[in-house]
């Protein structure tokens, strides 16, 4: 088996999950999020684009229902002992196979939690699932049960997060010499990605973001590349990845002479990020971090140029996003605890003047001051 953690680590995770299930009075949970299956068992695949689920009973027993294409994948990458296959065929309804499996597991009439909030369960399959189970037992939404457990990282997980952060720095090391007038975005993007893969890392759970000129105001990837002008701005968001664990970074670099607006926005980004560092510690909440961000940005008269979030938890994730569920949002009561890996960013996009500025990096929370995982500081990047 190609497991990234020892058996004791996986046993502890299963114990934490079943304890939470008992608190919620759940007889079983159906896990559809690939990161939940990976965290619990090591199961590593992109087969979640099809129907599959890991059934976990309150006694700790598990059964994976998947397609034949993932049978060997599960055997090789996970500690799952029992694997059932639903057969691909015209008009197949794997939720019927799941219902039969649940019946065989003596779960008829039981209280069953389902991970609905995941890309591993499509809308169509959700409708089929609910139709099959509507009279089978008591069905409840258990979408956050594993994601909340994954917020706190073990020492072994932290080692992977720190390795991912080192790969993020390596990627910036590789890209920075290429950022210049006339440079091709494609070459810069290739340098970022190559550094991660050449360093033994994985593909990131979402595409790296690269955009210059007007595209620097975008915080999503898009098709098409251009060459940098003598006077330009370049926004990059990328992440090193180790054993599926992420440590994102974000920067806007200026080619040529920065405008006064660039410097103004950078000053606001840096001040806000440093202020958020001060509250990124136990005793505060994710909502507190967001409130700190908005207070400083809004006091500068930049409210309409900011976003309605300033970061999120990161860890082991699968496409299409490296974002975990918990974000720094208005009113989020999630408490900050030690050993969380959190991506904190300040993004300002002034569409009136066409000016972009971003600043972001991953932190590890402690019992007090958070630890920035990048060896880069928060200095202004200009070439």
C-alpha positions as CSV (number, residue, x, y, z in Angstrom):
1,X,0.0,0.0,0.0
2,X,1.2,3.5,-0.8
3,X,0.2,5.2,2.4
4,X,1.6,8.6,3.5
5,X,0.9,8.1,7.2
6,X,1.4,5.2,9.7
7,X,-1.4,2.9,10.9
8,X,-1.6,4.7,14.3
9,X,-2.3,8.0,12.6
10,X,-5.2,6.5,10.6
11,X,-6.5,4.7,13.6
12,X,-6.6,8.0,15.6
13,X,-8.5,9.7,12.7
14,X,-11.1,6.9,12.7
15,X,-11.4,7.1,16.4
16,X,-12.0,10.9,16.2
17,X,-14.6,10.4,13.5
18,X,-16.5,7.7,15.3
19,X,-16.5,9.8,18.5
20,X,-18.0,12.7,16.6
21,X,-20.6,10.3,15.1
22,X,-21.6,9.2,18.5
23,X,-22.0,12.8,19.6
24,X,-24.3,13.4,16.6
25,X,-26.1,10.1,17.2
26,X,-25.2,8.8,13.7
27,X,-25.2,5.1,13.0
28,X,-23.2,5.6,9.8
29,X,-21.9,8.3,7.5
30,X,-21.6,8.2,3.7
31,X,-18.5,10.1,2.7
32,X,-18.5,11.5,-0.8
33,X,-15.7,14.1,-0.5
34,X,-12.5,12.7,-1.8
35,X,-10.4,14.6,0.8
36,X,-12.5,12.9,3.5
37,X,-11.7,9.5,2.2
38,X,-8.1,10.4,1.7
39,X,-7.7,11.7,5.2
40,X,-9.4,8.8,6.8
41,X,-7.9,5.9,4.7
42,X,-5.3,7.2,2.3
43,X,-7.5,6.4,-0.7
44,X,-6.1,8.6,-3.5
45,X,-7.9,8.9,-6.9
46,X,-9.7,11.3,-9.2
47,X,-12.5,8.7,-9.5
48,X,-14.7,10.9,-7.4
49,X,-15.9,12.4,-10.7
50,X,-18.1,9.3,-10.9
51,X,-20.3,7.9,-8.2
52,X,-18.5,6.4,-5.2
53,X,-18.9,6.5,-1.5
54,X,-17.2,5.3,1.7
55,X,-19.6,4.0,4.2
56,X,-18.4,4.3,7.8
57,X,-20.3,2.7,10.6
58,X,-20.3,3.9,14.2
59,X,-18.4,0.8,15.2
60,X,-15.5,1.9,12.9
61,X,-16.1,-0.6,10.1
62,X,-15.9,0.7,6.5
63,X,-16.9,-0.3,3.0
64,X,-16.1,1.5,-0.2
65,X,-18.6,1.4,-3.1
66,X,-16.9,2.4,-6.3
67,X,-16.3,1.4,-10.0
68,X,-14.1,-1.3,-11.3
69,X,-11.6,1.3,-12.5
70,X,-10.8,2.3,-8.9
71,X,-10.7,-1.2,-7.4
72,X,-6.9,-1.5,-7.7
73,X,-6.5,2.2,-6.9
74,X,-8.2,1.7,-3.6
75,X,-6.3,-1.5,-2.8
76,X,-2.9,0.2,-3.5
77,X,-3.4,3.6,-1.9
78,X,-5.7,2.9,1.1
79,X,-6.2,0.7,4.1
80,X,-9.8,-0.1,3.1
81,X,-10.3,-3.8,3.4
82,X,-13.8,-4.2,2.0
83,X,-14.5,-2.9,-1.5
84,X,-17.7,-3.3,-3.4
85,X,-18.1,-2.6,-7.1
86,X,-21.1,-1.2,-8.9
87,X,-21.2,-2.2,-12.5
88,X,-21.1,0.4,-15.3
89,X,-24.0,-0.2,-17.7
90,X,-26.6,1.8,-19.6
91,X,-29.1,3.5,-17.3
92,X,-27.1,2.4,-14.2
93,X,-28.3,3.7,-10.9
94,X,-25.5,3.1,-8.4
95,X,-27.6,4.5,-5.6
96,X,-29.6,1.3,-5.8
97,X,-26.4,-0.7,-5.3
98,X,-25.7,1.6,-2.3
99,X,-29.2,1.0,-0.8
100,X,-28.7,-2.8,-1.1
101,X,-25.2,-2.4,0.5
102,X,-26.7,-0.4,3.4
103,X,-29.3,-3.0,3.9
104,X,-26.6,-5.7,4.0
105,X,-24.8,-3.7,6.6
106,X,-28.0,-3.8,8.8
107,X,-28.5,0.0,8.5
108,X,-32.2,-0.1,7.6
109,X,-34.1,2.3,9.8
110,X,-30.9,3.9,11.2
111,X,-29.7,7.5,11.4
112,X,-27.4,8.1,8.5
113,X,-25.3,11.2,7.7
114,X,-24.4,12.2,4.2
115,X,-21.7,14.5,2.9
116,X,-23.8,16.5,0.5
117,X,-21.5,19.6,0.3
118,X,-18.8,18.2,-2.0
119,X,-17.9,18.0,-5.7
120,X,-17.8,14.3,-5.2
121,X,-21.7,14.2,-5.2
122,X,-23.3,15.7,-8.3
123,X,-26.8,17.2,-8.2
124,X,-28.1,14.3,-10.4
125,X,-26.7,11.7,-8.1
126,X,-28.0,13.5,-5.0
127,X,-31.5,13.3,-6.4
128,X,-31.1,9.6,-7.1
129,X,-29.6,9.1,-3.6
130,X,-32.4,10.9,-1.8
131,X,-35.0,9.1,-3.8
132,X,-33.5,5.7,-2.9
133,X,-33.1,6.5,0.8
134,X,-36.2,8.6,1.5
135,X,-37.9,5.8,3.4
136,X,-34.8,3.8,4.3
137,X,-33.9,5.6,7.5
138,X,-33.4,9.0,9.0
139,X,-31.1,10.9,6.6
140,X,-29.2,14.0,7.9
141,X,-26.7,16.4,6.3
142,X,-23.3,15.6,7.7
143,X,-21.3,17.7,5.2
144,X,-19.0,19.3,7.8
145,X,-18.2,16.3,10.0
146,X,-14.8,15.4,8.5
147,X,-13.8,18.8,7.2
148,X,-14.0,20.2,10.8
149,X,-11.8,17.3,12.0
150,X,-9.3,18.0,9.3
151,X,-8.9,21.6,10.5
152,X,-6.4,20.6,13.2
153,X,-3.2,19.1,11.7
154,X,-1.2,16.4,13.3
155,X,2.6,16.6,13.4
156,X,2.9,14.3,10.4
157,X,0.5,16.5,8.5
158,X,2.3,19.6,9.4
159,X,5.5,18.2,7.9
160,X,3.7,17.8,4.6
161,X,2.3,21.4,4.9
162,X,5.8,22.7,5.5
163,X,7.2,20.8,2.6
164,X,4.4,22.2,0.4
165,X,5.4,25.7,1.6
166,X,9.0,25.1,0.7
167,X,7.9,24.1,-2.8
168,X,5.8,27.3,-3.0
169,X,9.0,29.3,-2.3
170,X,10.9,27.2,-4.8
171,X,8.3,28.0,-7.4
172,X,8.7,31.8,-6.8
173,X,12.4,31.4,-6.9
174,X,12.1,29.9,-10.3
175,X,9.6,32.4,-11.6
176,X,11.1,35.7,-10.4
177,X,14.0,35.9,-12.8
178,X,11.6,35.5,-15.7
179,X,9.4,38.4,-14.7
180,X,10.5,41.2,-17.0
181,X,9.4,43.3,-20.0
182,X,8.8,41.0,-22.9
183,X,8.5,37.9,-20.8
184,X,5.9,35.3,-21.8
185,X,3.3,34.5,-19.2
186,X,3.5,30.9,-20.4
187,X,7.2,30.6,-19.5
188,X,6.5,32.1,-16.0
189,X,3.6,29.7,-15.4
190,X,5.7,26.7,-16.6
191,X,8.5,27.7,-14.2
192,X,6.1,27.8,-11.3
193,X,4.6,24.4,-12.1
194,X,7.9,22.8,-13.0
195,X,9.5,23.8,-9.6
196,X,6.7,22.0,-7.7
197,X,6.8,18.9,-9.8
198,X,10.6,18.7,-10.0
199,X,10.7,19.1,-6.2
200,X,8.7,15.9,-5.8
201,X,5.4,17.7,-5.3
202,X,1.9,17.0,-6.8
203,X,-0.4,18.8,-9.1
204,X,-2.4,21.5,-7.2
205,X,-6.1,21.0,-6.6
206,X,-6.9,24.0,-8.7
207,X,-5.1,25.8,-11.6
208,X,-2.4,28.4,-10.8
209,X,-3.6,31.9,-11.4
210,X,-1.5,34.1,-13.7
211,X,-2.6,37.4,-15.3
212,X,-0.9,40.6,-16.4
213,X,-2.2,43.9,-17.6
214,X,-5.9,44.1,-17.2
215,X,-5.9,40.4,-16.4
216,X,-4.0,41.1,-13.2
217,X,-7.3,42.1,-11.7
218,X,-8.6,38.5,-12.0
219,X,-8.3,36.1,-9.1
220,X,-9.2,33.0,-11.2
221,X,-7.3,31.3,-14.0
222,X,-8.3,31.7,-17.6
223,X,-7.2,30.5,-21.0
224,X,-4.7,32.6,-23.1
225,X,-1.2,34.0,-22.4
226,X,0.4,37.3,-23.3
227,X,3.8,38.9,-23.1
228,X,4.6,41.5,-20.4
229,X,4.9,45.2,-21.4
230,X,7.6,47.5,-20.4
231,X,5.2,48.9,-17.8
232,X,3.0,46.1,-16.5
233,X,1.5,44.3,-13.5
234,X,1.5,40.6,-12.9
235,X,-0.7,38.7,-10.4
236,X,0.3,35.2,-9.5
237,X,-1.4,32.7,-7.2
238,X,0.1,29.2,-6.8
239,X,0.8,26.5,-4.3
240,X,3.3,23.9,-3.5
241,X,1.7,20.5,-2.9
242,X,3.1,17.6,-1.0
243,X,1.1,14.4,-0.5
244,X,-2.0,16.5,-1.5
245,X,-1.3,19.1,1.2
246,X,-1.2,22.7,0.0
247,X,0.4,25.9,1.1
248,X,-0.7,28.7,-1.3
249,X,1.0,32.0,-1.9
250,X,-0.2,35.1,-3.9
251,X,1.7,38.2,-5.1
252,X,1.4,41.0,-7.6
253,X,4.7,42.0,-9.2
254,X,5.2,45.3,-11.0
255,X,7.3,45.6,-14.2
256,X,8.7,49.1,-14.7
257,X,7.9,52.0,-12.5
258,X,5.1,51.4,-10.0
259,X,2.3,53.9,-10.0
260,X,1.4,55.8,-6.9
261,X,-1.8,53.7,-6.8
262,X,0.2,50.5,-6.8
263,X,2.2,51.7,-3.8
264,X,-1.0,52.9,-2.0
265,X,-2.7,49.6,-2.5
266,X,0.4,47.6,-1.5
267,X,0.7,49.7,1.7
268,X,-3.0,48.8,2.5
269,X,-2.5,45.1,1.8
270,X,0.6,44.9,3.9
271,X,-0.9,46.8,6.8
272,X,-4.0,44.6,6.7
273,X,-2.1,41.3,6.5
274,X,0.2,42.3,9.4
275,X,-2.9,43.2,11.5
276,X,-4.5,39.9,10.7
277,X,-1.4,38.1,11.9
278,X,-1.9,39.7,15.3
279,X,-5.4,38.1,15.6
280,X,-4.6,34.8,14.0
281,X,-4.3,33.1,17.3
282,X,-6.4,31.2,19.8
283,X,-9.1,33.3,21.5
284,X,-10.2,34.8,18.2
285,X,-12.4,33.5,15.4
286,X,-12.3,33.4,11.6
287,X,-14.8,36.2,11.8
288,X,-12.5,38.2,13.9
289,X,-9.8,38.0,11.2
290,X,-12.2,39.1,8.5
291,X,-13.4,42.0,10.7
292,X,-9.8,43.1,11.2
293,X,-9.2,43.0,7.4
294,X,-12.3,45.0,6.5
295,X,-11.8,47.6,9.2
296,X,-8.3,48.5,8.0
297,X,-9.2,48.4,4.3
298,X,-12.4,50.3,4.7
299,X,-10.8,53.0,6.8
300,X,-8.6,53.7,3.8
301,X,-11.6,54.2,1.6
302,X,-10.9,51.0,-0.3
303,X,-14.1,49.0,0.6
304,X,-15.4,48.6,-3.0
305,X,-12.0,47.3,-4.2
306,X,-11.8,44.4,-1.8
307,X,-13.4,41.0,-1.7
308,X,-15.8,39.6,0.9
309,X,-13.3,37.1,2.2
310,X,-9.6,37.2,3.1
311,X,-8.5,33.6,3.2
312,X,-9.4,30.1,4.3
313,X,-8.1,26.9,5.7
314,X,-5.9,24.7,3.5
315,X,-4.8,21.1,3.7
316,X,-5.2,18.0,1.7
317,X,-7.6,18.7,-1.2
318,X,-8.6,17.5,-4.6
319,X,-9.7,19.3,-7.8
320,X,-11.4,21.6,-8.5
321,X,-10.3,23.6,-5.5
322,X,-7.6,23.7,-2.8
323,X,-9.9,25.7,-0.5
324,X,-11.3,24.0,2.5
325,X,-14.8,24.8,3.8
326,X,-13.8,27.2,6.6
327,X,-13.1,30.7,5.3
328,X,-12.5,34.1,6.9
329,X,-16.0,35.5,6.4
330,X,-18.2,38.0,8.2
331,X,-19.6,36.4,11.3
332,X,-17.8,33.0,11.0
333,X,-17.8,31.7,14.6
334,X,-15.1,29.0,13.9
335,X,-12.5,29.4,16.6
336,X,-8.8,29.6,15.8
337,X,-6.9,26.7,17.4
338,X,-3.2,25.7,17.4
339,X,-2.0,23.6,14.4
340,X,-4.3,25.0,11.7
341,X,-2.8,25.7,8.3
342,X,-4.4,28.9,7.0
343,X,-4.0,30.9,3.8
344,X,-4.4,34.6,4.6
345,X,-4.6,37.1,1.7
346,X,-5.4,40.7,0.9
347,X,-6.6,41.3,-2.6
348,X,-7.4,44.8,-3.9
349,X,-8.6,45.3,-7.5
350,X,-9.3,48.9,-8.6
351,X,-11.2,48.6,-11.8
352,X,-11.4,52.4,-12.1
353,X,-7.7,52.8,-12.5
354,X,-6.9,49.3,-13.7
355,X,-4.7,48.7,-10.7
356,X,-4.1,45.3,-9.0
357,X,-2.4,44.4,-5.8
358,X,-2.3,41.1,-3.9
359,X,-0.4,39.7,-0.9
360,X,-1.0,36.3,0.6
361,X,0.8,33.4,2.3
362,X,0.1,30.3,4.4
363,X,0.5,30.3,8.2
364,X,0.6,27.6,10.8
365,X,-1.2,28.7,14.0
366,X,0.4,28.1,17.4
367,X,-0.6,28.7,21.0
368,X,0.4,32.3,20.4
369,X,2.0,34.0,17.4
370,X,1.3,32.3,14.0
371,X,4.2,31.0,12.0
372,X,4.5,32.2,8.5
373,X,5.5,29.2,6.4
374,X,7.2,31.1,3.6
375,X,10.8,32.2,3.7
376,X,9.8,35.2,1.6
377,X,8.8,38.3,3.5
378,X,6.0,40.7,2.5
379,X,8.3,43.0,0.5
380,X,7.0,44.8,-2.6
381,X,8.0,43.0,-5.8
382,X,9.2,45.3,-8.6
383,X,11.5,44.6,-11.6
